[in-house]
């Protein structure tokens, strides 16, 4: 029997590889790129401009504050070799309400700006013919306090499939922690658009498990869909658990066989993990873990909510470096690129649909309204999100909304069975600021606790008030643990801003049922919310600004969230004793550290690494005793000793910089008083650049003068915008120079010093700027001057093999010991490599 399974699997994998090009490449065309665009008034006047897809029109100066209908048009040619197949038009996301036409034929409408939708256009297209696609996107709807970035914000494609095709697959792993084994259930949904029933076979293989596979067969009635399922059992050797510090992933590919031919396939990754919620906390793979995290708003002044790969990776890296491992990230479905990365690097999250306070988009004033929610917008959006995202191991639960008002208790209660039927393998709970109670007669002050699996609380008052609310909530609901899903207090756009949350977490950590918390928020974000600073349009709750420049707050919070209690460094001549004190059980965060390392570097006055070492760190459990390391060196040219704790996923999660002349730790970065104007960012973009300018009270606009020679400016742009201005229609690869100033109600401010910028669309990144390399027994630590936009690194090993390191800005870049050359992977290609 084992021989048969192995033979079957080898045949199956070979078969999958042989049909991959046809299934994925040959039958899909991208419709990304420049589309014709017009506002409502411009369309009426037949005045169109170019607008890239994906993008948001509000990132362009002339449409910076435009709220309304945005019209898109482009032509698309149907490939001649798609004859006899069904043709689909797919949008990965459009904010917020999208109406779509093909030529003059209205295809339909989609509501909600974050989930994909598609249309079957088979009967409307001509094979080999060209057709006009028209989209009307409307961004008037405001979900919460974040900005309603309008436009086609994710990719658009046209693809072909046979009359019988795969719709989706759901992978349900179940870990057995006692035996160390696992079961994996696979559910595959097949659609039949033929006029008669069709017999099909679905075969699936896991790349990492060559000795096993799934096989399902049956009939699909005409015009219907059928979900087939199969289950396999993995032994202990085959079972590798997913953990935020050890995110093991499997690759599963399902193939549809119809009329003795492989006609379609789907690929997904999955992870095997055990997540339990007990009265005293959260358990991952059998261990109680107490975790901190961030909320993150999908917002950037240059990109809106488009979420390019380099941005989401840099943001998640910034979070991981500062001790974050779990949170509800945002009040809306996250971008697929972000979820993929969280799977890869180990970040757990609770996924949520865009429902906030009274913004249900449907009536929610009675029990009857709540009962209809699953079939209306809340249920439709929840289902779209779940079906797209349910194979991500980073997602451990689903939320129907944040800080809900109206009949929130009835709504949360009615959505629970709907969500649990779609996915019985994950938890369910809303995020709330008004508490939970054992019994509820409706309303929103006290959601019925039977509806949720965990208590999520948002709190912004004083330390004393936050603690009192937590204690009172636990007293009334003692059987569920609690996670502070949002916390905050003071906010400020200034880079010097910070706040001390140590007293809060010193106190809450003494309550064993408190899992941890997540600051609101990682980043400042654009907003029209009535409580936002009106002069900047930037809602300034973040520990970094809208451009991702860290405030002092980021460094203080990172120190608070380190995975160890302390790192002490004492120096005597050319020798340092480094003492690590693990966290206590009654501390937050608190979990077992496995596979960590300690790196020490000797740095000269120019920031270059002169020498150093890499030390393995034994397993550290909460309440363990302190451990010591000794670092010595020979150089007498160093001015700073840097000690870095590096996680098993290669993030620098704690750092100490010691002044060798005094033996004292160097302070965190400080910031000078801002200039007038404060030019926060000069940001190169495709055929354009954007300037981040701090707008102050009384400002009415921004003016920029620029040209292609230093101090000689030939062009000028003045606009009634705040916080940022974008100059477009430039030449990629050409340097531009300029100055910027504020426009105020009572006059014009002074010009800034001259800036220079080179639009970077289509350009490969510059070669890495190495500051030094430390070599260890099994790895090397590379200190880099990180570029602005980096998605990954390409490393050439001594045997000529090229490997991809999927990190953006992890701190020290940890590489295999055999690494010889390093290159940067950017938006538009790979840089020249440098020797290590």
Secondary structure by P-SEA (a helix, b strand, c coil): caaaaaaaaaaaaaaaaaaccccccccccccccccbbbcaaaaaacbbbbbcccccccccccccccccbbbbbbccccccccccbbbbbbbcccccbbbbbcccccccccccccbbbbbbccccccccbbbbbbbbbbcccccccccccccccccccccccccccccbbbbbbbbccccccbbbbbbbbbbbcccbbbbbbbbbbbccccccbbbbbbbbcccbbbbbbbbbbbccccbbbbccccbbbbbbbbbbbcccccccbbbbbbbbbbbbbcccccccccbbbbbbbbbbbcccccccccccaaaaaaaaaaaaaacccccccccccccaaaaaaaaaabbbbbbbccccccccccccccaaaaaaccccaaaaaaaaaaaaccccccccccccccccccaaaaaaaaaaaaaaaacccbbbbbbbcccccccccccccccccccccbbbbbbcccaaaaaaaaaaaaaacccbbbbcccccccccccccbbbbaaaaaaaaaaccccccccccccbbbbbccccccccccccccccccccccccaaaaaaaaaaccccbbbbbbcccbbbbbbbccccccccbbbbcbbbbbbbbbcccccccccbbbbbccccccccbbbbbbbbccccccbbbbbbbcccccccbbbbbcccccccccccccccccccccccccccccbbbbbbbccccccbbbbbcccccccccbbbbcccccccccccccccbbbbbbbbbbcccbbbbbccbbbbbbcccccccccccccccccccbbbbbccccccccbbbbbccccbbbbbcccccccccccccccbbbbbccccccccccc
